[in-house]
Amino acid sequence: MIMLTLPHDLKHYIETHSTAEDPVLEELSRRTWWETIYPQMMSGTLQGKLLEFISRMITPERILEIGTFTGYSAICMARGLKNHGKLITIENNDELLSISKEFFDKAGLTDKIELIHGNALEIIPTLKDFFDLVFIDAEKTEYADYYKTVMKKVRSGGWILADNVLWDGKVIGSTERMDAETHGIRRFNELVKNDPGVEQIILPLRDGIMLIRKK
Ligand SMILES: C[S@@+](CC[C@H](N)C(=O)[O-])C[C@H]1O[C@@H](n2cnc3c(N)ncnc32)[C@H](O)[C@@H]1O
């Protein structure tokens, strides 16, 4: 799901001049490619480092992630938490829980990450916390619903990141032939664009990441 088709040698240059994956993430990446059906859903080296850096810049007390998968992005973001901070991550596929738990432990983050199994749209309204940083990265047809549900739980001045907002470039394709996911992403992008309560920028890394600031 690499949206930006950079020349191979330029991509190699970027990767070799950015900090390499540490051994825990490298092992998680290998396991994800061996053991899951859609390993490309995982954030990976560059996006993972970006998530980590954004989190380190914010130093959040509370992070919410919608869509854990094998835990790669959760580990990256949890590294930026304040000392006593906590990351809650929600995943509805129970087959993925053992691998993410195993790697939260390997990363020394078991105490900082709470993994909740279930449907994010049902779980978010039950959460007591207010969040400094939210990462939306689950079912593309539900992005607008996640946004509406989660905004009530984001503190003023808080940040939301949403992955795959360019959806392989399909967001600018012809509307008649659009699949449900593309419609979902477009609906989300329009919703954010027309929300006077936020400012946002789309970063053209990988499949497009939207960075949103709640005013
Ligand atoms: C793109 S993957 C997440 C990748 C992960 N954030 C990373 O960067 O490594 C999306 C995940 O969201 C999960 N998911 C989809 N719909 C969901 C829902 N309504 N509630 C919770 N999890 C959901 C899927 O099972 C899948 O594991």
Ligand as a Chemical Component Dictionary entry (heavy atoms), coordinates in Angstrom:
data_LIG
# 
_chem_comp.id                   LIG 
_chem_comp.type                 NON-POLYMER 
_chem_comp.pdbx_formal_charge   0 
_chem_comp.three_letter_code    LIG 
# 
loop_
_chem_comp_atom.comp_id 
_chem_comp_atom.atom_id 
_chem_comp_atom.alt_atom_id 
_chem_comp_atom.type_symbol 
_chem_comp_atom.charge 
_chem_comp_atom.model_Cartn_x 
_chem_comp_atom.model_Cartn_y 
_chem_comp_atom.model_Cartn_z 
_chem_comp_atom.pdbx_ordinal 
LIG C1  C1  C 0  -4.621  -1.234 9.339  1  
LIG S1  S1  S 1  -4.760  -2.338 10.680 2  
LIG C2  C2  C 0  -3.963  -1.465 11.994 3  
LIG C3  C3  C 0  -2.483  -1.346 11.823 4  
LIG C4  C4  C 0  -1.727  -0.847 13.032 5  
LIG N1  N1  N 0  -2.326  0.363  13.563 6  
LIG C5  C5  C 0  -0.296  -0.566 12.648 7  
LIG O1  O1  O 0  -0.037  0.553  12.178 8  
LIG O2  O2  O -1 0.554   -1.458 12.747 9  
LIG C6  C6  C 0  -6.472  -2.212 11.101 10 
LIG C7  C7  C 0  -6.908  -3.088 12.259 11 
LIG O3  O3  O 0  -8.172  -2.604 12.717 12 
LIG C8  C8  C 0  -8.964  -3.699 13.121 13 
LIG N2  N2  N 0  -10.378 -3.248 13.106 14 
LIG C9  C9  C 0  -11.177 -3.066 12.025 15 
LIG N3  N3  N 0  -12.387 -2.583 12.401 16 
LIG C10 C10 C 0  -12.339 -2.453 13.754 17 
LIG C11 C11 C 0  -13.284 -2.001 14.738 18 
LIG N4  N4  N 0  -14.506 -1.552 14.383 19 
LIG N5  N5  N 0  -12.914 -2.007 16.033 20 
LIG C12 C12 C 0  -11.665 -2.430 16.397 21 
LIG N6  N6  N 0  -10.733 -2.865 15.512 22 
LIG C13 C13 C 0  -11.064 -2.872 14.204 23 
LIG C14 C14 C 0  -8.607  -4.801 12.130 24 
LIG O4  O4  O 0  -8.898  -6.080 12.649 25 
LIG C15 C15 C 0  -7.110  -4.558 11.912 26 
LIG O5  O5  O 0  -6.316  -5.371 12.750 27 
# 
loop_
_chem_comp_bond.comp_id 
_chem_comp_bond.atom_id_1 
_chem_comp_bond.atom_id_2 
_chem_comp_bond.value_order 
_chem_comp_bond.pdbx_ordinal 
LIG C1  S1  SING 1  
LIG S1  C2  SING 2  
LIG S1  C6  SING 3  
LIG C2  C3  SING 4  
LIG C3  C4  SING 5  
LIG C4  N1  SING 6  
LIG C4  C5  SING 7  
LIG C5  O1  DOUB 8  
LIG C5  O2  SING 9  
LIG C6  C7  SING 10 
LIG C7  O3  SING 11 
LIG C7  C15 SING 12 
LIG O3  C8  SING 13 
LIG C8  N2  SING 14 
LIG C8  C14 SING 15 
LIG N2  C9  SING 16 
LIG N2  C13 SING 17 
LIG C9  N3  DOUB 18 
LIG N3  C10 SING 19 
LIG C10 C11 SING 20 
LIG C10 C13 DOUB 21 
LIG C11 N4  SING 22 
LIG C11 N5  DOUB 23 
LIG N5  C12 SING 24 
LIG C12 N6  DOUB 25 
LIG N6  C13 SING 26 
LIG C14 O4  SING 27 
LIG C14 C15 SING 28 
LIG C15 O5  SING 29 
# 
